[in-house]
Amino acid sequence: MNPRPAWSRILFWLGVLAFVGGALDPLEGACVILAGSVLLLASALLPGAALRHPRRWALVSALIASGTAAMLVLSAAGGIGGNTGRSWTWGLLLLPYPAGWLIGVGTLLAHARAQLRRRSP
């Protein structure tokens, strides 16, 4: 028996749990969501993977990583708006984070839909 498909399924389900579970608190869970996207990317790269589109998962991971990094840097610098001296337009640097998450959720929903179609008679 080939252990690779089992690892792919394990990484897939851990990634889904982290990716969706981190959304319960999107600010504090940003690192959990990032870890979930990386796990989903790893599961898509394994031979015999349940997930397809590794390039899309690489894009999702890159978007979430850049948005999370911007959020951490801006938070460490004191935030935006108010008395910080940085305008609200600095918030545009945070947009890759929700964009990546939405693309990832759409990809997971498309994957679930394809799996349901494949199993239905």
Wavefront OBJ file of the C-alpha trace (Angstrom):
o trace
v 0.000 0.000 0.000
v 1.264 3.440 -0.934
v 1.336 5.816 2.104
v 1.354 9.000 0.009
v -2.398 9.247 -0.590
v -2.958 8.767 3.152
v -0.558 11.648 3.902
v -2.317 13.750 1.310
v -5.691 13.145 2.991
v -4.280 13.837 6.447
v -2.685 17.109 5.306
v -5.874 18.015 3.452
v -8.150 17.604 6.478
v -5.729 19.309 8.868
v -5.446 22.164 6.378
v -9.215 22.477 6.009
v -9.683 22.514 9.792
v -7.033 25.199 10.238
v -8.142 27.226 7.201
v -11.802 27.304 8.183
v -11.314 27.171 11.957
v -8.993 30.166 11.953
v -11.811 32.219 10.464
v -13.661 32.087 13.794
v -11.370 34.941 14.802
v -9.793 36.220 11.571
v -7.372 38.632 13.253
v -6.016 36.348 15.952
v -6.387 33.305 13.694
v -4.402 34.766 10.796
v -1.401 32.568 11.534
v -3.678 29.511 11.835
v -5.263 30.339 8.479
v -1.791 30.775 6.983
v -0.729 27.385 8.355
v -3.899 25.841 6.933
v -3.228 27.270 3.488
v 0.331 25.915 3.580
v -0.970 22.476 4.615
v -3.471 22.564 1.752
v -0.672 23.529 -0.627
v 1.446 20.641 0.659
v -1.452 18.227 0.215
v -1.961 19.451 -3.363
v 1.724 18.923 -4.173
v 1.879 15.308 -3.018
v 1.521 12.578 -5.653
v -1.973 11.119 -5.652
v -3.334 14.270 -4.047
v -7.040 14.713 -3.444
v -6.689 18.434 -4.134
v -5.823 19.785 -7.507
v -4.567 23.182 -8.573
v -1.316 23.491 -6.605
v -0.613 26.824 -8.343
v -3.860 28.229 -7.020
v -2.976 27.084 -3.498
v 0.456 28.648 -3.894
v -1.274 31.912 -4.823
v -3.648 31.609 -1.863
v -0.735 30.967 0.513
v 1.253 33.895 -0.907
v -1.704 36.281 -0.622
v -2.475 35.227 2.932
v 1.213 35.403 3.908
v 1.648 38.904 2.503
v -1.566 40.183 4.097
v -0.694 38.589 7.434
v 2.813 40.046 7.329
v 1.392 43.494 6.579
v -1.047 43.130 9.461
v 1.708 42.149 11.890
v 4.025 44.960 10.748
v 1.292 47.599 10.916
v 0.209 46.338 14.333
v 3.788 46.472 15.606
v 4.071 50.029 14.283
v 1.012 51.114 16.256
v -1.779 50.510 13.760
v -3.385 52.860 11.253
v -5.622 55.885 11.499
v -6.302 57.881 14.626
v -3.215 59.398 16.261
v -0.693 57.086 14.560
v 0.169 59.458 11.730
v -0.675 56.796 9.129
v -3.802 57.252 7.045
v -6.465 54.620 6.557
v -5.147 53.973 3.039
v -2.392 51.891 4.646
v -5.184 49.383 5.195
v -5.006 48.541 1.498
v -1.899 46.515 2.340
v -4.168 44.166 4.277
v -6.418 43.313 1.326
v -4.422 40.290 0.088
v -5.321 38.448 3.302
v -9.127 38.364 2.826
v -8.722 38.010 -0.947
v -6.567 34.911 -0.486
v -8.979 33.478 2.051
v -11.965 33.998 -0.261
v -10.141 32.382 -3.189
v -9.246 29.455 -0.927
v -12.815 29.018 0.296
v -14.073 29.146 -3.289
v -11.536 26.507 -4.290
v -12.540 24.268 -1.366
v -16.223 24.651 -2.262
v -15.503 23.784 -5.907
v -13.542 20.737 -4.722
v -16.425 19.630 -2.479
v -18.899 20.099 -5.321
v -16.737 18.004 -7.669
v -16.451 15.271 -5.033
v -20.222 15.212 -4.555
v -20.831 15.012 -8.299
v -18.319 12.195 -8.609
v -20.051 10.160 -5.885
v -23.640 10.725 -6.998
v -25.126 8.035 -9.276
l 1 2 3 4 5 6 7 8 9 10 11 12 13 14 15 16 17 18 19 20 21 22 23 24 25 26 27 28 29 30 31 32 33 34 35 36 37 38 39 40 41 42 43 44 45 46 47 48 49 50 51 52 53 54 55 56 57 58 59 60 61 62 63 64 65 66 67 68 69 70 71 72 73 74 75 76 77 78 79 80 81 82 83 84 85 86 87 88 89 90 91 92 93 94 95 96 97 98 99 100 101 102 103 104 105 106 107 108 109 110 111 112 113 114 115 116 117 118 119 120 121
